């Protein structure tokens, strides 16, 4: 059970006034690209004579809608799926036809590195790249399949690119939270951990997960965690623990926890989201 969390924040106008007053001259707020990079950890892939594998896991994402068309990781090309207005638009006919001419029919075996894969709802993937283009109002995210999560054998690490298209002129004004909400409609952050092995390992992992979901009596009785404006980084760590990620932008720092983001200006809490 998630612990109760109490965040003490003054009115929005007061928060904004404090943030503006506390920003040193010449300091810049983190860009949308930087904020998304802090939210979505990219997977690190490696290879040897046996093929490709995950070297370091990234943020695990769960596909919420079907229609994303991928290709094996060994392919030199990548197909682009567009997400706009809540609708998934598969790769264009020209794109798929060009690839068919380059690699032959899609019915060839995965071992030849030429088979396409239509991702289904519930499949798990990792982000491999994020690119924000404010002028085009797009956020492009490249993804690769978590084969251990999806029980894919032999592994293919199917990859794809998803372009999130926003209304004209809106991305420059959008907050990171708004963009993450849109991305989450198609690729939501998953709490599941990749499966390690088969049989007994899976069963043991499921039992461990169930035990973790059942809070101990003393945890239920704990006082709610509190964050107040003006607290130092050490005070926040003492209350919340070590953050999952830290975005260091000189005089401005962002501590990213599982359920919230804490922004520090001059070493003190200036905003909580």
FISEDO-187532 format. One record per residue (C-alpha): x, y, z. Coordinates in Angstrom, 2 decimals. Example, Ala and Ser with C-alpha at 12.3 -4.5 7.8 and 13.67 -1.06 7.14 Angstrom:
BEGIN
<rec u="12.30" v="-4.50" w="7.80"/>
<rec u="13.67" v="-1.06" w="7.14"/>
// end
This chain:
BEGIN
<rec u="0.00" v="0.00" w="0.00"/>
<rec u="1.37" v="3.38" w="-0.97"/>
<rec u="2.14" v="5.55" w="2.05"/>
<rec u="-0.02" v="8.61" w="2.66"/>
<rec u="1.75" v="11.73" w="1.44"/>
<rec u="0.96" v="15.28" w="2.57"/>
<rec u="2.43" v="18.16" w="0.57"/>
<rec u="2.11" v="21.61" w="2.10"/>
<rec u="2.17" v="24.24" w="-0.68"/>
<rec u="0.87" v="27.83" w="-0.57"/>
<rec u="-1.45" v="29.26" w="-3.19"/>
<rec u="-0.27" v="29.00" w="-6.77"/>
<rec u="0.32" v="32.73" w="-7.06"/>
<rec u="2.53" v="32.71" w="-3.97"/>
<rec u="4.49" v="29.74" w="-5.30"/>
<rec u="5.04" v="31.50" w="-8.61"/>
<rec u="6.14" v="34.66" w="-6.85"/>
<rec u="8.66" v="32.75" w="-4.76"/>
<rec u="10.01" v="30.90" w="-7.79"/>
<rec u="10.50" v="34.08" w="-9.81"/>
<rec u="12.16" v="35.90" w="-6.95"/>
<rec u="14.48" v="32.99" w="-6.18"/>
<rec u="15.77" v="32.39" w="-9.74"/>
<rec u="19.21" v="33.96" w="-10.10"/>
<rec u="19.83" v="36.30" w="-13.01"/>
<rec u="20.59" v="34.39" w="-16.19"/>
<rec u="19.25" v="31.04" w="-14.90"/>
<rec u="16.99" v="29.10" w="-17.26"/>
<rec u="14.16" v="26.73" w="-16.43"/>
<rec u="14.66" v="23.13" w="-17.58"/>
<rec u="13.52" v="22.55" w="-21.15"/>
<rec u="10.74" v="20.13" w="-22.06"/>
<rec u="13.38" v="17.81" w="-23.51"/>
<rec u="15.26" v="17.79" w="-20.18"/>
<rec u="12.11" v="17.21" w="-18.14"/>
<rec u="11.03" v="14.27" w="-20.31"/>
<rec u="14.54" v="12.84" w="-20.14"/>
<rec u="14.26" v="12.91" w="-16.35"/>
<rec u="10.90" v="11.12" w="-16.45"/>
<rec u="11.76" v="8.43" w="-19.03"/>
<rec u="15.04" v="6.60" w="-18.48"/>
<rec u="16.42" v="5.25" w="-21.77"/>
<rec u="17.36" v="1.58" w="-22.01"/>
<rec u="20.97" v="0.68" w="-22.82"/>
<rec u="21.42" v="-2.08" w="-25.39"/>
<rec u="24.57" v="-4.11" w="-26.01"/>
<rec u="25.69" v="-6.82" w="-28.41"/>
<rec u="28.22" v="-9.59" w="-28.84"/>
<rec u="28.57" v="-12.64" w="-31.06"/>
<rec u="25.34" v="-14.10" w="-29.64"/>
<rec u="23.28" v="-11.04" w="-30.58"/>
<rec u="21.69" v="-8.08" w="-28.81"/>
<rec u="20.62" v="-7.83" w="-25.18"/>
<rec u="19.56" v="-5.30" w="-22.55"/>
<rec u="22.60" v="-3.98" w="-20.67"/>
<rec u="20.74" v="-1.55" w="-18.42"/>
<rec u="16.96" v="-1.43" w="-18.08"/>
<rec u="15.09" v="1.78" w="-18.75"/>
<rec u="11.63" v="2.96" w="-17.74"/>
<rec u="9.24" v="0.09" w="-18.43"/>
<rec u="6.25" v="1.14" w="-20.54"/>
<rec u="3.01" v="-0.73" w="-21.20"/>
<rec u="1.27" v="-0.33" w="-24.56"/>
<rec u="-2.33" v="0.83" w="-24.09"/>
<rec u="-3.57" v="0.69" w="-27.69"/>
<rec u="-2.75" v="-1.59" w="-30.60"/>
<rec u="-1.47" v="-0.41" w="-33.96"/>
<rec u="2.26" v="0.22" w="-33.41"/>
<rec u="4.20" v="-1.58" w="-36.13"/>
<rec u="7.76" v="-2.64" w="-35.29"/>
<rec u="10.70" v="-4.39" w="-36.88"/>
<rec u="13.50" v="-6.53" w="-35.38"/>
<rec u="16.30" v="-4.63" w="-33.66"/>
<rec u="18.77" v="-5.83" w="-36.28"/>
<rec u="16.92" v="-3.95" w="-39.04"/>
<rec u="18.58" v="-0.78" w="-40.30"/>
<rec u="15.18" v="0.82" w="-40.85"/>
<rec u="12.47" v="1.75" w="-38.36"/>
<rec u="8.76" v="2.23" w="-39.04"/>
<rec u="7.02" v="5.33" w="-37.68"/>
<rec u="3.60" v="5.19" w="-36.02"/>
<rec u="1.77" v="8.47" w="-35.40"/>
<rec u="-0.46" v="9.22" w="-32.40"/>
<rec u="-2.76" v="12.20" w="-32.78"/>
<rec u="-6.03" v="13.13" w="-31.13"/>
<rec u="-6.23" v="9.84" w="-29.27"/>
<rec u="-5.91" v="7.77" w="-32.45"/>
<rec u="-3.07" v="5.49" w="-33.56"/>
<rec u="-2.06" v="5.91" w="-37.21"/>
<rec u="0.13" v="3.11" w="-38.53"/>
<rec u="3.08" v="3.64" w="-40.86"/>
<rec u="2.18" v="5.08" w="-44.25"/>
<rec u="1.68" v="2.80" w="-47.22"/>
<rec u="4.70" v="4.37" w="-48.92"/>
<rec u="6.90" v="3.59" w="-45.91"/>
<rec u="5.83" v="-0.05" w="-45.68"/>
<rec u="6.01" v="-0.54" w="-49.45"/>
<rec u="9.54" v="0.90" w="-49.54"/>
<rec u="10.61" v="-1.46" w="-46.79"/>
<rec u="8.98" v="-4.41" w="-48.57"/>
<rec u="11.01" v="-3.66" w="-51.69"/>
<rec u="14.19" v="-3.40" w="-49.63"/>
<rec u="13.73" v="-6.58" w="-47.58"/>
<rec u="11.21" v="-8.71" w="-49.41"/>
<rec u="7.86" v="-10.00" w="-48.13"/>
<rec u="6.96" v="-9.62" w="-44.48"/>
<rec u="6.36" v="-13.34" w="-44.14"/>
<rec u="10.05" v="-14.19" w="-43.90"/>
<rec u="11.36" v="-15.59" w="-40.62"/>
<rec u="12.47" v="-13.46" w="-37.68"/>
<rec u="15.94" v="-14.99" w="-37.87"/>
<rec u="16.39" v="-13.25" w="-41.20"/>
<rec u="15.73" v="-9.95" w="-39.46"/>
<rec u="12.95" v="-8.96" w="-41.87"/>
<rec u="9.64" v="-9.73" w="-40.11"/>
<rec u="7.40" v="-6.92" w="-38.90"/>
<rec u="5.58" v="-7.11" w="-35.57"/>
<rec u="2.29" v="-5.45" w="-34.65"/>
<rec u="2.53" v="-4.60" w="-30.96"/>
<rec u="-0.55" v="-5.50" w="-28.96"/>
<rec u="-2.15" v="-3.90" w="-25.94"/>
<rec u="-0.33" v="-4.87" w="-22.75"/>
<rec u="3.05" v="-5.58" w="-24.32"/>
<rec u="5.99" v="-4.02" w="-22.49"/>
<rec u="8.65" v="-1.85" w="-24.11"/>
<rec u="11.57" v="0.40" w="-23.15"/>
<rec u="12.26" v="3.89" w="-24.55"/>
<rec u="15.50" v="4.17" w="-26.52"/>
<rec u="15.32" v="7.80" w="-27.63"/>
<rec u="13.20" v="10.91" w="-27.02"/>
<rec u="13.20" v="13.92" w="-29.32"/>
<rec u="11.12" v="17.09" w="-28.82"/>
<rec u="10.47" v="19.29" w="-31.87"/>
<rec u="8.63" v="22.41" w="-30.73"/>
<rec u="8.45" v="23.87" w="-34.24"/>
<rec u="6.61" v="20.79" w="-35.54"/>
<rec u="4.68" v="20.27" w="-32.26"/>
<rec u="5.89" v="16.67" w="-32.04"/>
<rec u="7.50" v="14.41" w="-29.46"/>
<rec u="9.12" v="11.34" w="-31.01"/>
<rec u="9.85" v="8.32" w="-28.84"/>
<rec u="11.75" v="5.30" w="-30.11"/>
<rec u="10.93" v="2.06" w="-28.29"/>
<rec u="12.27" v="-1.50" w="-28.10"/>
<rec u="10.41" v="-4.56" w="-26.83"/>
<rec u="11.14" v="-6.01" w="-23.39"/>
<rec u="11.34" v="-9.60" w="-24.62"/>
<rec u="11.72" v="-11.06" w="-21.11"/>
<rec u="8.52" v="-9.27" w="-20.08"/>
<rec u="6.64" v="-10.43" w="-23.18"/>
<rec u="8.01" v="-14.01" w="-23.05"/>
<rec u="9.39" v="-13.64" w="-26.58"/>
<rec u="11.60" v="-16.58" w="-27.54"/>
<rec u="13.76" v="-16.40" w="-29.54"/>
<rec u="14.39" v="-12.75" w="-28.79"/>
<rec u="13.90" v="-10.15" w="-31.52"/>
<rec u="13.83" v="-6.88" w="-29.55"/>
<rec u="11.34" v="-5.45" w="-32.01"/>
<rec u="11.70" v="-1.69" w="-32.30"/>
<rec u="9.51" v="1.15" w="-33.51"/>
<rec u="9.15" v="4.91" w="-33.46"/>
<rec u="6.06" v="6.65" w="-32.14"/>
<rec u="5.49" v="10.32" w="-33.02"/>
<rec u="3.05" v="12.14" w="-30.74"/>
<rec u="1.50" v="14.97" w="-32.73"/>
<rec u="0.18" v="17.93" w="-30.70"/>
<rec u="-2.10" v="20.74" w="-31.97"/>
<rec u="-0.32" v="23.51" w="-33.83"/>
<rec u="1.43" v="25.95" w="-31.50"/>
<rec u="0.51" v="24.04" w="-28.34"/>
<rec u="3.78" v="22.27" w="-27.53"/>
<rec u="5.64" v="25.50" w="-26.81"/>
<rec u="3.13" v="26.26" w="-24.05"/>
<rec u="2.55" v="22.72" w="-22.78"/>
<rec u="3.87" v="21.58" w="-19.41"/>
<rec u="5.86" v="18.38" w="-19.03"/>
<rec u="2.95" v="16.89" w="-17.10"/>
<rec u="0.53" v="17.55" w="-19.97"/>
<rec u="2.91" v="15.93" w="-22.46"/>
<rec u="3.46" v="12.92" w="-20.18"/>
<rec u="-0.32" v="12.50" w="-19.86"/>
<rec u="-0.65" v="12.36" w="-23.64"/>
<rec u="2.22" v="9.89" w="-23.97"/>
<rec u="0.64" v="7.81" w="-21.19"/>
<rec u="-2.52" v="7.36" w="-23.26"/>
<rec u="-0.51" v="5.10" w="-25.55"/>
<rec u="2.63" v="4.23" w="-23.55"/>
<rec u="1.95" v="4.26" w="-19.81"/>
<rec u="4.67" v="3.77" w="-17.21"/>
<rec u="4.43" v="0.22" w="-15.82"/>
<rec u="5.14" v="-0.86" w="-12.26"/>
<rec u="5.86" v="-4.42" w="-13.37"/>
<rec u="9.42" v="-5.75" w="-13.19"/>
<rec u="10.86" v="-7.78" w="-16.10"/>
<rec u="10.48" v="-11.53" w="-15.56"/>
<rec u="13.72" v="-13.31" w="-14.75"/>
<rec u="13.62" v="-16.82" w="-16.16"/>
<rec u="10.79" v="-19.34" w="-16.24"/>
<rec u="8.97" v="-21.74" w="-13.91"/>
<rec u="10.07" v="-21.53" w="-10.30"/>
<rec u="11.78" v="-18.17" w="-10.82"/>
<rec u="8.55" v="-16.63" w="-12.05"/>
<rec u="6.54" v="-18.17" w="-9.24"/>
<rec u="9.01" v="-16.93" w="-6.67"/>
<rec u="8.92" v="-13.47" w="-8.19"/>
<rec u="5.11" v="-13.42" w="-8.08"/>
<rec u="5.11" v="-14.45" w="-4.43"/>
<rec u="7.65" v="-11.76" w="-3.62"/>
<rec u="5.59" v="-9.14" w="-5.45"/>
<rec u="2.48" v="-10.16" w="-3.48"/>
<rec u="4.38" v="-9.88" w="-0.23"/>
<rec u="5.61" v="-6.41" w="-1.20"/>
<rec u="2.05" v="-5.32" w="-1.93"/>
<rec u="0.97" v="-6.27" w="1.61"/>
<rec u="2.17" v="-3.50" w="3.93"/>
<rec u="3.37" v="-4.36" w="7.41"/>
<rec u="1.23" v="-3.11" w="10.32"/>
<rec u="3.89" v="-0.63" w="11.41"/>
<rec u="3.99" v="0.85" w="7.89"/>
<rec u="0.26" v="1.55" w="8.00"/>
<rec u="0.70" v="3.44" w="11.26"/>
<rec u="3.51" v="5.67" w="10.03"/>
<rec u="3.05" v="9.43" w="9.94"/>
<rec u="2.44" v="10.94" w="6.47"/>
<rec u="5.50" v="12.29" w="4.72"/>
<rec u="5.60" v="16.08" w="4.59"/>
<rec u="7.28" v="18.54" w="2.26"/>
<rec u="7.19" v="22.26" w="2.99"/>
<rec u="8.28" v="25.27" w="1.00"/>
<rec u="11.81" v="26.35" w="1.93"/>
<rec u="13.00" v="22.91" w="3.04"/>
<rec u="16.59" v="22.09" w="2.09"/>
<rec u="17.65" v="19.14" w="-0.04"/>
<rec u="18.89" v="17.31" w="3.07"/>
<rec u="15.56" v="17.83" w="4.84"/>
<rec u="13.64" v="16.49" w="1.83"/>
<rec u="15.91" v="13.43" w="1.65"/>
<rec u="15.39" v="12.83" w="5.36"/>
<rec u="11.61" v="12.92" w="4.86"/>
<rec u="11.28" v="11.27" w="1.44"/>
<rec u="14.46" v="9.25" w="1.05"/>
<rec u="16.87" v="9.26" w="-1.88"/>
<rec u="15.18" v="10.37" w="-5.15"/>
<rec u="15.03" v="8.04" w="-8.14"/>
<rec u="16.53" v="10.73" w="-10.38"/>
<rec u="18.16" v="14.13" w="-9.94"/>
<rec u="18.10" v="16.77" w="-12.69"/>
<rec u="20.93" v="19.22" w="-11.94"/>
<rec u="20.57" v="22.56" w="-13.74"/>
<rec u="23.03" v="24.65" w="-11.76"/>
<rec u="21.05" v="26.83" w="-9.32"/>
<rec u="17.96" v="24.75" w="-10.07"/>
<rec u="17.60" v="21.07" w="-9.15"/>
<rec u="14.71" v="18.67" w="-9.63"/>
<rec u="14.33" v="15.60" w="-7.42"/>
<rec u="12.18" v="12.99" w="-9.16"/>
<rec u="10.37" v="10.52" w="-6.91"/>
<rec u="7.91" v="7.85" w="-7.95"/>
<rec u="4.87" v="9.99" w="-7.13"/>
<rec u="6.07" v="13.57" w="-7.38"/>
<rec u="8.76" v="16.01" w="-8.45"/>
<rec u="10.38" v="18.49" w="-6.08"/>
<rec u="12.03" v="21.61" w="-7.53"/>
<rec u="14.78" v="23.40" w="-5.58"/>
<rec u="15.96" v="26.94" w="-6.23"/>
<rec u="19.09" v="27.97" w="-4.37"/>
<rec u="19.01" v="24.68" w="-2.45"/>
<rec u="15.47" v="25.15" w="-1.07"/>
<rec u="12.05" v="23.80" w="-2.10"/>
<rec u="10.36" v="26.17" w="-4.55"/>
<rec u="7.74" v="23.92" w="-6.15"/>
<rec u="6.23" v="20.44" w="-5.80"/>
<rec u="4.31" v="18.62" w="-8.53"/>
// end
